[in-house]
Amino acid sequence: MNYGDETAVELFDEIEVREEGFEPEPARVIKLGKKRIQIKWDNENIKPGKTWVDPDQCELVARNG
């Protein structure tokens, strides 16, 4: 599974999620699914705090580990 720039997705990556009509929001990858990734938003005001997104909506910011 890869991000939009073809970088491989790994657990605990720091990413920015791009959704149409919104500014990119920082998040972390917490679970890998078959086609989607579960993320936890860094901004505590975004509800729900965790959600599933397509990795091609995301851009890698930093890799931990």
Secondary structure, 3 states (H helix, E strand, C coil): CECCCCCECCCCCEEEECCCCCCCEEEEEEEECCCCEEEEECCCCCCCCEEEECHHHEEEEECCC
